[in-house]
């Protein structure tokens, strides 16, 4: 999974989708992210990120190292990326 903040370089993180629109992430993955200006790509290839999905909301749980990213549009979960 790659997370790209508006006007910043893409950063690679390990992540697993809970459902088509929800991705748990550590808080360090979302530091500096605006709720709706974050793009998430499902790809292991740093040179080909594939289609990006824009976040609709990022929920940062206070007192923990957990954030939840809600995508603006669902990402079909048919298989793990190659």
N, C-alpha and C positions, 0 to 999 in steps of 0.2 A: 504494500500500500504506500502510496506517495501522497503527501500532504503539501499543498502549495498555497501559501498565503499571498494575498494580493500584493503585487510588485516585489515578491521575494522569490528566491530560488526554491525549487522543489526539495523536500526533505523526505527521506525514506524511513518508514516505520513499519514494524510488524503489527498487523491488526487482523481481526476476524470479524466479519459482519454477524450481528445477532439476528437481524432480519434484513429485508431489502433496503430499509432506510436507516438502520441504526448500527453504528460502529463504536465499540468501546475503544478508548485510547488512554494512554497515560497522560497526565496533565502536561508533562514536558512536550508532548506532541502538539499540544494546542496553545502553548504559551505564545502570546502575541497575535493570536488569531482573532479576527473579528467574526462574529457569529455567522454572517452571511457572505463573507468574502473569502471563504476557504474552499479550495477545490481538492477533491479526493479522487485518486486514480487507483484502480485495482491492477497492479502490474508488478512483476518482479524485475522487469527490465528497466534500468534507469535511463536508457536512451530512447525507449518507446513507452511512454506512459499510458497510451491508449486514451479512451474517452474519460474526461474528467466529470465529476458530479459535484455540483456546488452545494455547500452546506446550507440548511435552512435554519439550523440552531446548533449551538454548542453549549452543552450543560457541563459546568465544571463543579464537581462535588467538593464543597469546602471541607477542609481537614483531611482530605484523602488525595491519592495520586491517580484519581479516576476522572475521566471526562467521557461524555457520550456525544457523538457527532450524529446529528440527524440530517440526512441528505434531503435536498429539495425535491428530487425525483427518485423513485426506487431504482435500485440496481438489481437486475435479474441475477439470482444466485443459482446458476445451473451447474457450475463446476468451479474448481479452484483455478486461478490463472496459471498459464503455462510459464 
